[in-house]
């Protein structure tokens, strides 16, 4: 194995000269650096003074700007209050209040800005009460009995302006002094830069000269040192670091045992057969060409890391330090260097790096806000989500001491976590760095080492804004559902009451009508019977409103254009609301068709217009609008009764007294009214609500007190073809021709009354109180009627089931249904099937006569 060489020492005289030259050069450089450092210190000190003077100048300008703003706001306050006094407009009053708040805030700002100036503070002590007194005089100026005169106000403003002018003069004086200080600082800075630069340049040039001389001496010494190498075999053979000498073309000249073992060879001779220039020696990522390039350029390599391959092909990480030895002619002779095995450390670093990368990915991309803090409560790191939750920036959050936050709960949570106890915090966090408020839930947990030492803490936070919104939305939906259920329950009760009431009204009206028919015009009791008829009809109207609210009102829908129907009503509506109210009609263009009973539209408009009329005390506007509207899922999420689809919107607006939130919450409840006793029944809007629901629509109300009210009714768009309606009118009551009628009604008094009415009209009547009795009569007597008149809802069997049984036995029997309301047995959601004959109870003799003629004249199917 080759042996290493050491260099002989040069003569003492040459070494002494080289050392002395180097010391002088170093001394020159040191002096230059010291001068530069001193110059930098004095320049920075000068800049600091300059910055302080500049800050004070800016402070003075800020005070003057605040004084100008104060003067401006005082002038505006006087102008606004003067306008309020003359015009009596609330807009100017609100503007005055804004100006007043701004003036008081500016006075407070001036108090803080001039805290360093006792003279200005003294002027503010006199200025503040004068301003407050002037604001009081301005505010009371609108009162006719104000005890302040205009002269007093002008005197106050004169005193205020004098004090402000004095403060302006003081700040102008200070600004001149501070501007002079800035100019002086700039002059001193220029002088220091010139002197320091000159001395530094001198010592740098001197040092360069001395270094050049030292290099000449060192080159001569190196030529002598190459011939004086000594052997250090013990160190060379036993050191753990690999030592080598190679030629520039890659041949290994020398290598110590440590390097032989490191590369997996058994002897130096075996290693010497390897050439470092071959591809198998270095990894492509760290080529030997780069190693050689640095050596030949700089002559030395220190601590370069590269990857070698061992004998069996495994990778070996090494740290190399080497130098290039040249001949006297300057030609490269060989490389001498050392190689330290870093493989184990590199593998450990790789694993650590992978672990850190995984943590970094989790930390930066976690859906939760994560942050670390030290034992003092100072935030040391945080991820993107935490920055987003707080709404601040990384620069503002890093270094923030949480123990200094104003939120006591957070401070207590941080303290407990640093004592070893995990703590949850939930609440609205008021960010001191961003100024916003975020609902958040945060876990504060201690970071504990294996030895049990607490080194700090970690926080894991969650933005619960959406959760809070969802909770509020759920509560809102729950309240809307309860309101809807309450209205639905009241509707069912109203429908049931109206149905029973209709049966009794049918008897009253029927008997009264037959009695009137038999009375002479001069009969003294005729007026009493007519009064009974009028009261009965008014009661029937009341039950119709109840049925409309309960969505059980019998309707005859038609396909129609809402604009045409409303236009036919406008003349009547104008008479209804009176001349003091302007009716504005805004029809929508190309309006979609709807399928609805026109009578119900008349009811809706009449109810809404009467309410609008009552809400407008003197004069005002009532606006009726129509438009097409498509409702999406987002709208439905906020309005529980809405459904997605195409709708025709009918909007009725007024500029009357309006309603508060509490009134709007109950406005569709039956018998709820805000009108005086005797002025309203409380069924108008309840009826409107029922009609809209019966037609598969929905209604919204928006109102503000003293601003007005808008009702928006959404009716579903009709997609089928237009219907053809046939109108039948009768000038007189049609009479029967002895046809057989089977009458079925479970209400005894109504059954008896209807039987008498039918007999009066010339029909043969067989009455039955229950469906079973009617079926038994037909089957046992083999007698089938020409017409079956049956109630819809009866015990044991519905009218529809009875009709099915009878028509099954005798297909020629015609059927007429009657009811106080139409239930699901005869109609779907209160709408009659096409071709079904129906009459609403209570009915008059003329109505039943006309309906019987229509049914009997229709051809048999």
C-alpha positions in Angstrom: 0.0 0.0 0.0 1.3 3.5 -0.9 2.4 5.8 1.9 1.3 9.4 2.6 3.8 12.3 2.5 4.2 15.4 4.6 5.9 18.6 3.8 9.2 19.9 5.2 9.1 23.2 7.0 10.6 26.3 5.2 13.2 28.5 6.8 12.3 30.7 9.7 13.1 33.9 7.9 10.7 33.2 5.0 7.9 32.1 7.4 8.4 35.2 9.6 8.1 37.4 6.5 5.0 35.7 5.3 3.4 35.8 8.8 4.2 39.5 9.2 2.8 40.4 5.8 -0.3 38.4 6.5 -0.8 40.1 9.9 -0.5 43.5 8.4 -2.9 42.7 5.7 -5.4 41.3 8.2 -4.9 44.4 10.4 -5.7 46.6 7.4 -8.8 44.7 6.6 -9.8 44.8 10.3 -9.4 48.5 10.5 -11.4 49.0 7.3 -14.2 46.8 8.7 -14.1 48.6 12.0 -14.4 51.9 10.3 -17.3 50.6 8.2 -19.0 49.2 11.3 -18.6 52.4 13.1 -19.9 54.3 10.1 -22.9 52.0 9.9 -23.6 52.4 13.6 -23.5 56.2 13.4 -25.5 56.2 10.1 -28.1 54.0 11.7 -28.2 56.2 14.8 -28.5 59.2 12.5 -31.3 57.5 10.6 -33.0 56.7 13.8 -32.9 60.4 14.9 -34.1 61.3 11.4 -37.0 58.8 11.6 -38.0 60.2 15.1 -38.0 63.8 13.7 -40.0 62.7 10.7 -42.5 60.8 12.9 -43.0 64.0 15.0 -43.5 66.0 11.9 -46.2 63.5 10.7 -47.7 63.6 14.1 -48.0 67.4 13.9 -49.6 67.1 10.4 -52.1 64.6 11.8 -53.1 67.0 14.6 -53.6 69.8 12.1 -55.7 67.5 9.9 -57.8 66.6 12.9 -58.3 70.3 13.7 -59.4 71.0 10.1 -61.8 68.0 10.2 -63.2 69.4 13.5 -63.8 72.8 11.9 -65.4 71.2 8.9 -67.7 68.9 10.9 -68.8 71.9 13.1 -69.7 73.8 10.0 -71.7 70.8 8.6 -73.5 70.3 11.9 -74.7 73.9 11.8 -75.8 73.6 8.2 -77.7 70.3 8.8 -79.4 71.7 11.9 -80.3 74.9 10.1 -81.9 72.7 7.3 -83.7 70.6 9.9 -85.1 73.7 11.5 -86.4 75.1 8.2 -87.4 71.9 6.3 -88.3 69.5 9.2 -86.8 66.6 7.4 -85.7 63.6 9.4 -82.8 63.0 7.0 -81.1 66.2 8.2 -81.7 65.2 11.8 -80.0 61.9 11.2 -77.1 63.7 9.5 -76.8 66.1 12.4 -76.5 63.1 14.8 -73.7 61.7 12.6 -71.9 65.0 12.6 -72.3 65.3 16.4 -70.7 61.8 16.9 -67.9 62.6 14.5 -67.1 66.0 16.4 -67.0 64.3 19.8 -64.8 61.5 18.4 -62.4 64.1 16.9 -62.1 66.0 20.2 -61.3 62.7 21.9 -58.7 61.9 19.1 -57.1 65.3 19.7 -56.9 64.6 23.4 -54.8 61.5 22.6 -52.7 63.1 19.9 -51.6 66.1 22.1 -51.1 64.2 25.3 -47.4 65.3 25.1 -48.2 69.0 24.9 -49.6 70.5 28.1 -50.4 73.8 26.3 -52.6 72.0 23.7 -54.2 69.9 26.5 -55.1 73.1 28.3 -56.7 74.6 25.1 -58.7 71.3 24.7 -59.9 71.6 28.3 -61.5 74.9 27.3 -62.5 73.8 23.8 -64.4 70.6 24.7 -67.1 72.2 27.0 -67.6 75.0 24.4 -68.2 72.4 21.6 -70.6 70.4 23.8 -72.5 73.6 24.7 -72.6 74.6 21.0 -74.0 71.1 20.0 -76.7 71.5 22.6 -77.7 74.9 21.3 -77.8 73.5 17.8 -80.0 70.6 18.9 -82.4 72.8 20.7 -82.6 75.4 17.9 -85.5 73.4 16.3 -87.6 74.0 19.4 -89.5 77.2 19.4 -89.0 77.7 23.1 -85.2 77.3 23.0 -83.5 79.6 25.5 -80.4 80.0 23.4 -80.2 82.9 21.0 -78.3 83.1 17.6 -76.0 85.7 19.1 -74.9 83.3 21.9 -74.3 80.6 19.3 -72.2 82.9 17.2 -70.2 83.9 20.2 -69.6 80.3 21.1 -68.4 79.5 17.6 -66.1 82.5 17.7 -64.5 81.3 20.9 -64.2 77.7 19.5 -62.6 79.0 16.3 -60.1 81.2 18.2 -59.0 78.1 20.3 -58.7 76.0 17.1 -56.6 78.8 15.5 -54.3 78.9 18.6 -53.8 75.2 18.3 -53.1 75.5 14.6 -50.4 78.2 15.4 -48.8 75.9 18.0 -48.7 73.0 15.7 -47.3 75.1 12.9 -44.5 76.3 15.2 -43.7 72.7 16.2 -43.7 71.7 12.5 -41.0 74.3 11.6 -38.8 73.2 14.5 -39.1 69.6 13.4 -38.4 70.3 9.8 -35.2 72.2 10.8 -34.1 69.1 12.8 -34.6 66.9 9.8 -32.4 69.1 7.6 -29.7 69.2 10.3 -29.7 65.4 10.6 -29.3 65.0 6.8 -26.3 67.3 6.8 -24.6 65.4 9.6 -25.3 62.1 7.8 -23.7 63.3 4.6 -20.5 64.4 6.5 -20.2 61.0 8.3 -20.7 59.0 5.0 -17.9 61.0 3.3 -15.4 60.6 6.1 -16.1 57.0 6.8 -16.0 56.1 3.1 -12.6 57.8 2.6 -10.9 56.0 5.5 -12.3 52.6 4.6 -11.2 52.9 1.0 -7.6 53.8 2.2 -7.3 50.8 4.5 -8.8 48.4 1.9 -6.3 49.4 -0.8 -3.5 49.0 1.7 -4.7 45.5 2.6 -4.9 44.5 -1.0 -1.3 45.5 -1.6 -0.1 43.6 1.5 -2.1 40.4 0.4 -0.6 40.5 -3.0 2.9 40.5 -1.4 1.9 37.7 0.9 0.7 35.5 -2.0 4.1 35.8 -3.6 5.8 34.7 -0.4 3.4 31.8 0.0 3.9 30.4 -3.5 7.6 30.3 -2.9 7.1 28.5 0.4 4.8 25.8 -1.1 7.5 24.9 -3.6 9.8 24.1 -0.7 7.1 22.4 1.4 6.3 19.8 -1.4 9.8 18.2 -0.9 9.4 17.8 2.9 6.6 15.3 3.5 6.7 13.2 6.6 5.0 9.9 7.2 2.3 9.6 9.9 1.7 5.9 9.5 0.0 5.3 12.9 -2.5 8.0 12.3 -3.0 7.0 8.7 -3.5 3.3 9.4 -5.9 3.7 12.4 -8.1 6.7 11.6 -11.8 5.9 11.0 -12.1 8.4 8.1 -11.0 7.2 4.7 -7.9 8.9 3.3 -6.8 8.7 -0.3 -4.6 10.0 -3.1 -5.8 9.7 -6.7 -4.7 10.9 -10.1 -6.9 13.3 -12.0 -7.8 10.5 -14.4 -9.3 8.4 -11.5 -6.5 5.9 -10.7 -6.2 5.3 -6.9 -2.6 5.8 -5.8 -3.1 5.5 -2.0 -5.9 4.6 0.3 -5.9 3.8 4.0 -7.6 0.7 5.5 -10.6 2.6 6.6 -11.5 3.5 3.0 -10.8 0.0 1.8 -13.3 -1.4 4.4 -15.8 1.4 3.7 -16.0 0.5 0.0 -16.3 -3.3 0.8 -12.9 -4.5 -0.5 -10.5 -6.9 1.2 -7.3 -5.2 0.3 -5.8 -2.0 -1.2 -4.6 -4.0 -4.2 -8.2 -5.0 -5.0 -9.4 -1.4 -4.5 -6.6 -0.1 -6.7 -8.0 -2.0 -9.7 -11.1 0.3 -9.5 -11.1 3.5 -11.5 -13.1 6.4 -10.0 -13.8 7.8 -13.5 -15.9 4.7 -14.3 -19.7 5.0 -14.1 -20.0 2.4 -11.4 -18.0 4.6 -8.9 -20.3 7.7 -8.6 -24.0 8.0 -8.8 -25.3 10.1 -11.8 -26.7 12.7 -9.4 -23.2 13.4 -8.0 -20.7 12.9 -10.9 -16.9 13.0 -10.4 -16.7 15.6 -13.1 -18.3 18.1 -10.7 -15.8 17.1 -8.0 -12.9 17.6 -10.4 -14.3 20.9 -11.7 -14.4 22.4 -8.2 -10.9 21.1 -7.4 -9.3 22.4 -10.6 -11.0 25.7 -10.2 -10.5 26.4 -6.5 -7.7 23.9 -5.7 -9.6 22.6 -2.7 -12.9 21.0 -1.8 -14.3 21.1 1.7 -17.3 19.1 2.9 -18.8 18.2 -0.5 -21.3 15.4 -0.2 -21.6 12.7 -2.9 -22.8 9.2 -3.4 -20.4 6.4 -4.1 -21.0 2.7 -5.0 -19.4 0.0 -2.9 -18.1 -3.3 -4.3 -21.5 -5.0 -4.2 -23.3 -2.0 -5.7 -24.9 -0.5 -2.6 -25.0 3.2 -2.2 -22.6 4.9 0.2 -23.0 8.6 1.2 -19.7 10.3 1.9 -18.5 13.8 2.8 -15.3 14.6 0.9 -12.6 17.1 1.6 -9.7 17.2 -0.8 -7.0 19.4 -2.3 -5.3 19.5 -5.7 -1.5 19.1 -5.7 0.2 20.7 -8.7 3.7 20.5 -10.1 6.1 23.4 -10.2 4.9 24.1 -13.7 1.3 24.3 -12.4 0.1 21.0 -13.9 -2.3 18.8 -11.7 -0.3 15.9 -10.2 -2.9 14.2 -7.8 -5.8 14.7 -5.4 -5.4 14.2 -1.7 -8.4 14.0 0.4 -10.6 12.3 3.0 -14.0 10.6 2.9 -16.4 10.3 5.9 -19.2 7.7 5.8 -22.6 9.5 6.1 -24.8 6.5 5.1 -26.4 5.9 8.4 -26.9 9.5 9.1 -28.4 10.1 5.6 -30.8 7.2 6.0 -31.9 8.6 9.4 -32.3 12.0 7.8 -34.3 10.6 4.9 -36.7 8.9 7.3 -36.9 12.0 9.4 -37.5 14.1 6.2 -40.3 11.7 5.1 -41.8 11.9 8.5 -41.6 15.7 8.5 -43.0 15.8 5.0 -46.0 13.7 6.0 -46.5 15.9 9.0 -46.1 19.0 6.9 -48.7 17.8 4.4 -51.2 16.9 7.2 -50.4 20.2 9.0 -50.8 22.4 5.9 -53.8 20.6 4.4 -55.8 19.6 7.4 -59.4 20.8 7.4 -58.9 22.0 10.9 -56.9 25.0 12.1 -53.7 23.8 13.9 -51.2 26.0 15.8 -48.4 25.5 18.3 -47.4 27.8 21.1 -44.5 27.8 23.6 -44.5 27.8 27.4 -45.2 31.5 27.5 -48.3 31.2 25.3 -46.7 32.7 22.2 -47.8 31.2 18.9 -44.8 29.7 17.1 -46.4 28.1 14.0 -49.9 27.8 12.4 -51.4 26.2 9.3 -53.4 27.8 6.5 -56.8 26.8 7.9 -56.1 28.5 11.2 -55.1 31.7 9.3 -58.3 31.5 7.3 -60.4 30.9 10.5 -58.9 33.9 12.3 -58.9 36.0 9.0 -55.4 37.4 9.7 -52.0 36.6 8.3 -49.1 34.4 9.3 -46.9 37.3 10.0 -49.4 38.8 12.5 -50.2 35.5 14.2 -46.6 34.2 14.7 -45.3 35.8 17.9 -48.8 36.6 19.2 -49.0 36.0 23.0 -52.4 34.5 23.7 -52.0 35.2 27.4 -52.3 38.9 26.5 -55.6 38.5 24.6 -58.7 40.3 25.9 -60.8 37.1 25.9 -60.6 35.8 29.4 -61.9 32.3 28.4 -59.0 31.8 25.9 -56.4 33.0 28.4 -57.8 30.5 31.0 -57.8 27.7 28.4 -54.1 28.4 27.5 -53.1 28.5 31.1 -54.8 25.2 31.9 -53.2 23.5 28.9 -49.7 24.7 29.9 -50.4 23.2 33.3 -51.0 19.8 31.7 -54.8 19.8 31.3 -56.5 19.7 27.8 -59.3 22.3 27.5 -62.1 22.9 25.0 -63.1 26.4 24.1 -66.2 27.3 22.2 -67.5 30.8 21.4 -67.2 33.8 19.2 -63.6 34.7 18.8 -62.9 38.4 18.4 -59.7 38.6 16.4 -57.3 41.3 17.6 -55.2 41.1 14.4 -58.0 41.0 11.8 -60.8 42.7 13.7 -63.4 40.2 12.7 -65.6 37.7 14.7 -65.5 34.0 14.1 -67.6 31.3 15.9 -65.0 28.7 16.7 -64.4 25.5 18.7 -60.8 25.0 19.8 -58.9 22.2 21.8 -55.9 23.5 23.8 -53.7 20.6 24.7 -50.2 20.4 26.3 -47.1 19.1 24.5 -45.3 16.8 26.9 -42.0 15.1 26.4 -41.1 11.5 27.3 -39.7 12.8 30.5 -43.0 14.5 31.4 -41.8 18.0 30.8 -44.3 20.4 29.2 -42.6 22.3 26.4 -45.6 24.2 25.1 -49.0 23.4 23.6 -51.0 22.7 20.5 -54.3 24.0 19.4 -56.8 22.4 17.1 -59.6 24.8 16.0 -62.7 24.4 13.9 -64.7 27.1 12.2 -68.3 26.5 13.4 -69.9 29.4 11.4 -71.8 27.0 9.1 -72.9 24.9 12.1 -74.2 28.0 13.9 -76.0 29.1 10.7 -77.5 25.7 10.4 -78.7 25.7 14.0 -80.3 29.1 13.5 -81.9 27.9 10.2 -83.2 24.8 11.9 -84.7 26.9 14.7 -86.3 29.2 12.0 -87.7 26.2 10.1 -89.0 24.7 13.3 -90.9 27.9 14.1 -92.2 28.0 10.6 -93.3 24.4 10.8 -95.1 25.0 14.2 -96.8 28.0 12.7 -97.9 26.0 9.6 -99.1 23.2 11.8 -101.0 25.6 14.0 -102.8 27.2 11.0 -103.5 23.7 9.6 -105.0 22.5 12.9 -107.2 25.6 13.1 -108.2 25.1 9.4 -109.3 21.5 10.1 -111.4 22.7 13.1 -112.9 25.6 11.0 -113.7 23.2 8.1 -115.5 20.7 10.5 -117.5 23.5 12.2 -118.5 25.0 8.8 -119.6 21.7 7.5 -122.0 21.0 10.4 -123.1 24.7 10.3 -123.9 24.4 6.6 -126.3 21.5 7.3 -128.2 23.6 9.7 -128.2 26.6 7.4 -129.6 24.4 4.6 -132.6 23.7 6.7 -133.1 27.3 7.8 -132.8 28.7 4.3 -134.8 26.0 2.6 -137.7 26.3 5.1 -137.7 30.1 4.9 -137.7 30.1 1.1 -140.6 27.7 1.0 -142.5 29.7 3.6 -141.9 32.9 1.5 -143.2 31.2 -1.6 -146.5 30.5 0.1 -146.9 34.0 1.7 -148.9 36.8 0.1 -146.9 40.1 -0.5 -148.9 41.9 2.1 -148.5 39.2 4.8 -147.4 41.0 8.0 -144.9 38.2 8.8 -143.2 38.3 5.4 -140.6 40.9 6.5 -139.6 38.6 9.4 -139.1 35.6 7.1 -137.1 37.8 4.7 -134.9 38.9 7.7 -134.3 35.2 8.4 -133.3 34.6 4.8 -130.9 37.6 4.9 -129.3 36.4 8.1 -129.0 32.9 6.8 -127.3 34.0 3.6 -124.8 36.2 5.6 -124.1 33.1 7.7 -123.6 31.0 4.6 -121.0 33.6 3.4 -119.2 33.3 6.7 -119.1 29.4 6.4 -117.7 29.8 2.8 -114.9 31.9 4.2 -114.2 29.2 6.8 -114.3 26.5 4.2 -111.9 28.5 2.0 -109.5 28.8 4.9 -109.8 25.1 5.5 -109.2 24.4 1.8 -112.5 22.5 1.6 -114.4 25.0 -0.4 -116.1 23.7 -3.5 -114.5 25.2 -6.6 -115.0 25.1 -10.3 -111.5 25.9 -11.7 -110.9 27.3 -15.2 -107.8 27.9 -17.2 -107.4 31.7 -17.4 -105.1 34.6 -17.9 -104.8 36.4 -14.5 -104.4 39.8 -16.2 -107.8 39.5 -17.9 -109.5 38.4 -14.7 -108.0 41.3 -12.7 -108.8 43.9 -15.4 -112.5 42.9 -15.3 -112.4 43.7 -11.5 -110.6 47.0 -11.6 -113.7 49.2 -11.8 -115.3 47.3 -8.9 -112.1 47.5 -6.8 -111.7 51.3 -7.4 -115.3 51.8 -6.0 -114.4 49.4 -3.1 -111.2 51.3 -1.9 -112.6 54.9 -2.5 -111.4 58.0 -4.3 -108.7 58.9 -1.8 -106.6 55.9 -2.8 -104.9 55.6 -6.2 -105.1 52.1 -7.7 -102.0 51.3 -9.8 -102.3 48.3 -12.1 -99.0 46.8 -13.5 -99.8 43.7 -15.5 -96.9 41.4 -16.4 -96.1 40.8 -20.0 -96.7 37.4 -21.7 -98.2 36.1 -18.4 -98.5 32.3 -18.0 -101.9 30.7 -17.6 -103.2 29.4 -14.3 -106.1 27.0 -13.5 -108.3 28.5 -10.8 -111.9 29.4 -10.0 -112.3 33.1 -11.0 -114.6 33.6 -8.1 -111.7 32.8 -5.8 -109.6 35.4 -7.5 -112.3 37.9 -6.8 -112.3 36.9 -3.1 -108.5 37.2 -2.8 -108.4 40.7 -4.4 -111.4 41.9 -2.5 -110.0 40.8 0.8 -106.5 42.2 0.2 -107.8 45.5 -1.2 -110.2 46.0 1.8 -107.2 45.4 4.2 -105.1 47.9 2.2 -107.9 50.5 2.3 -108.2 50.1 6.1 -104.4 50.4 6.5 -104.3 53.7 4.5 -105.6 56.4 6.9 -106.0 59.3 4.5 -104.5 59.1 1.0 -102.1 56.7 -0.5 -101.4 54.2 -3.3 -102.5 50.6 -3.8 -100.5 48.7 -6.4 -101.5 45.4 -8.1 -98.8 43.6 -10.1 -98.4 40.3 -11.9 -95.3 38.6 -13.2 -93.9 35.2 -14.1 -91.4 33.7 -11.6 -89.4 30.5 -11.4 -88.8 29.3 -7.8 -85.5 27.3 -7.2 -84.4 25.0 -4.4 -82.5 27.8 -2.6 -85.6 29.9 -2.2 -87.5 26.8 -1.0 -84.8 26.2 1.7 -85.6 29.6 3.2 -89.4 29.3 2.7 -90.8 26.0 4.0 -94.2 26.3 2.2 -92.7 27.0 -1.2 -92.0 24.3 -3.8 -89.7 24.5 -6.9 -91.3 25.3 -10.2 -92.9 28.0 -12.4 -95.4 30.3 -10.8 -97.6 33.3 -11.7 -97.1 35.9 -9.0 -99.9 38.3 -7.9 -98.6 41.1 -5.7 -100.8 43.6 -3.8 -98.9 46.5 -2.1 -100.0 49.5 -0.1 -98.2 52.4 1.6 -100.3 52.3 4.7 -99.6 51.8 8.3 -97.9 48.4 7.9 -97.5 45.6 10.5 -94.8 44.5 13.0 -93.2 41.1 13.1 -95.6 39.8 15.8 -98.7 40.8 13.8 -97.2 39.2 10.6 -96.8 35.9 12.5 -100.5 35.7 13.2 -102.0 37.4 10.2 -103.3 34.3 8.5 -105.0 32.9 11.6 -108.8 32.9 11.5 -110.6 35.5 13.7 -107.2 37.3 14.2 -107.7 41.0 13.5 -106.2 44.3 14.6 -109.3 46.3 13.6 -111.7 47.7 16.1 -114.6 45.7 17.4 -117.3 45.4 14.7 -114.9 46.5 11.9 -113.7 43.1 10.9 -114.3 39.3 11.3 -110.6 38.2 11.1 -111.4 35.8 8.2 -110.3 37.9 5.2 -106.7 36.9 5.2 -107.5 33.4 6.6 -109.8 32.9 3.6 -107.1 34.1 1.2 -104.6 31.7 2.7 -107.0 28.8 2.4 -107.8 29.7 -1.3 -104.1 29.9 -2.2 -103.3 26.6 -0.5 -106.3 24.9 -2.1 -104.9 25.8 -5.5 -101.4 24.4 -4.6 -99.8 27.8 -4.2 -98.2 29.7 -1.4 -98.3 33.2 0.0 -95.7 35.6 1.5 -96.2 38.8 3.4 -93.6 41.5 3.9 -94.4 44.6 6.0 -92.8 47.5 7.9 -94.5 49.7 10.4 -95.4 53.1 8.8 -94.0 52.0 5.5 -96.6 49.6 4.1 -97.4 46.0 3.3 -96.9 43.7 0.3 -98.7 40.3 -0.1 -97.2 38.1 -2.8 -99.3 35.1 -4.0 -97.6 32.4 -6.0 -100.0 30.3 -8.2 -98.7 27.3 -10.2 -98.3 27.7 -13.9 -100.9 25.7 -15.9 -99.2 23.5 -18.6 -102.3 21.9 -20.1 -104.6 23.2 -22.9 -107.2 26.0 -22.1 -110.6 24.7 -21.0 -113.9 25.5 -22.6 -116.5 26.5 -20.0 -120.3 26.5 -20.7 -122.4 29.0 -18.7 -125.9 28.1 -17.9 -128.4 30.6 -16.6 -132.1 30.2 -15.7 -134.7 32.8 -15.6 -137.1 30.8 -13.5 -137.0 27.7 -11.3 -137.2 24.6 -13.5 -139.9 22.0 -12.5 -139.7 18.3 -12.4 -141.9 15.9 -14.5 -142.5 13.3 -11.8 -139.0 11.7 -12.0 -138.1 9.3 -9.3 -135.4 10.7 -6.9 -133.7 8.7 -4.2 -132.5 11.2 -1.5 -129.8 10.1 1.0 -128.8 12.4 3.9 -127.8 11.5 7.5 -128.9 14.8 9.0 -132.6 14.3 9.8 -133.8 17.9 9.6 -132.0 18.5 6.3 -133.3 15.3 4.9 -136.9 16.3 5.7 -136.4 19.8 4.3 -134.8 18.6 1.1 -137.6 16.1 0.6 -140.2 18.8 0.8 -138.3 21.0 -1.6 -138.0 18.3 -4.2 -141.7 17.4 -3.9 -142.5 21.1 -4.3 -140.6 21.0 -7.6 -142.7 18.1 -8.8 -140.4 15.1 -8.2 -141.3 11.7 -6.6 -139.0 11.4 -3.6 -137.8 8.4 -1.6 -135.8 9.5 1.4 -133.2 7.4 3.3 -131.2 8.4 6.4 -128.3 6.0 5.8 -126.7 4.4 2.7 -127.7 0.9 3.8 -131.4 1.9 3.9 -131.2 3.3 0.4 -129.5 0.1 -1.0 -132.1 -2.1 0.8 -134.9 -0.1 -0.8 -133.6 -0.5 -4.3 -132.7 -4.2 -4.0 -135.9 -5.3 -2.2 -138.4 -3.4 -4.3 -136.5 -3.7 -7.5 -137.1 0.0 -7.9 -134.3 2.0 -9.4 -134.6 5.8 -9.4 -133.9 8.2 -12.2 -131.7 10.2 -10.0 -129.6 9.6 -6.8 -129.0 12.7 -4.6 -126.6 11.8 -1.8 -124.5 13.5 0.8 -120.7 12.9 0.5 -119.7 12.1 4.0 -122.0 9.7 5.9 -121.5 7.0 8.6 -120.7 3.5 7.3 -120.4 4.3 3.6 -119.4 7.4 1.7 -121.7 8.9 -0.9 -119.2 7.9 -3.6 -119.3 4.3 -2.5 -123.1 4.3 -2.4 -123.3 5.8 -5.9 -120.9 3.1 -7.2 -123.0 0.3 -5.8 -126.3 1.7 -7.2 -124.8 2.5 -10.7 -123.2 -0.9 -10.7 -126.7 -2.5 -10.4 -128.4 0.0 -12.7 -126.1 1.9 -15.1 -128.8 4.4 -16.1 -129.1 6.0 -12.7 -127.7 9.6 -12.6 -126.0 11.0 -9.5 -125.9 14.4 -7.8 -123.6 14.8 -4.8 -124.2 17.4 -2.1 -122.0 18.5 0.9 -121.1 21.3 3.1 -117.6 20.8 1.8 -115.9 18.6 -0.8 -113.8 15.9 0.9 -111.4 13.4 -0.7 -114.2 11.0 -1.3 -115.5 13.1 -4.2 -112.6 15.4 -5.1 -108.8 15.6 -4.9 -107.9 18.4 -2.5 -111.3 20.0 -2.9 -111.3 20.1 -6.8 -114.1 18.2 -8.5 -113.4 15.5 -11.0 -114.4 16.4 -14.5 -118.1 15.5 -15.1 -119.0 15.0 -11.5 -122.3 16.8 -10.6 -122.2 18.6 -7.3 -124.2 21.2 -5.3 -123.0 23.1 -2.3 -125.0 23.2 0.9 -126.8 25.3 1.9 -128.8 25.7 -1.4 -132.0 27.5 -2.4 -135.0 26.1 -4.1 -133.9 27.8 -7.4 -130.4 26.4 -7.1 -131.5 22.8 -6.5 -134.1 23.1 -9.3 -131.5 24.4 -11.8 -129.0 21.8 -10.8 -131.5 18.9 -11.1 -132.5 20.1 -14.6 -128.8 20.2 -15.7 -128.2 16.6 -14.4 -131.4 15.1 -15.8 -131.0 16.8 -19.2 -127.5 15.4 -19.6 -127.5 12.4 -22.0 -127.0 9.0 -20.3 -123.6 7.5 -20.6 
